[in-house]
Amino acid sequence: MSIERKVSLFRNGRNQAVRIPREFELPGEEAVMRKEGARLILEPVRPKSLLALLATFEPMDEEFDFDDDLPADPVDL
């Protein structure tokens, strides 16, 4: 069952806008809008994947010293 509510359209500068009622609020600061026929579909922006997030990090200049002389801990399978 879908919820339906009549809303008002207004102008914000040269753009047409709509106030989103509290029960339809979207999370975050951005949304994606697309048109399918006469319908406008508004969806929250999906969170970035972990790989996309990691790609935004700056490389580290710090060197890590790994001690390869130590034996690996035994693992029970």
N, C-alpha and C positions, 0 to 999 in steps of 0.2 A: 504494500500500500504506500503510495507516494503522498507527500505533504504538498499542498498547493496554497499559495497566498498571492493576492493581488498586490503589486508594488507600483510606486510612482517613478516615472522617468523624469529627469531634469537635465539642464545644461550646466556644464562646468567648463567655462571658456568655450572652445570650439568642439568639445567632446560631449557626447550624450552619456549620462551616468545613471546609476540606479543605487538606491540605498538597500543594502542587504540586511534583512531582518535578523535579529539575534539568533533565532532557531536555525538559520541557514549560514551562520558565520563559518568561514574557512580558516584553517590554521595557517600560521606563517605570515609572511609579508608580501608574497607574490602568488599569482594564480595564472592559469592558462585558459584562454577563451578561444573557442572555435565555433564555426557556424556549420550546421548540418541542415540543409534545406532552410526552413523558416525558423529553426530552433537555434538559440545561442546556448552553448554548453560552457559552464564555468567550473573548473576543477582546480584543487590545490596543486601547487608544483610538487612533484615527487621529490623526495630526498635524493641527493646524489648517491651514487654507488660508492662503496669504500674505495675502489680503484680511482674513481674520479676525484674523490676527496684527497687521496694520497698524492695525486698528480699536482695538486695545488700547493703542496709543501715545498719549501726551499731546501736544496741539498744541504747536508751538514758538512762543515769543514773539519769537524773533530775526527781524529783517528781512534779506532778501538784496538786494543791489544788483546788478542785471544791467545790463551795458553794452550797450545796443541799438545803439550807433553803430558797433560793429565789424562788418565784413562777415562773412558765413558762409563757412566754408572750402569750397572746391570739392569735389565728390564725383564720383568716376568710377564710372559704372554699367556 
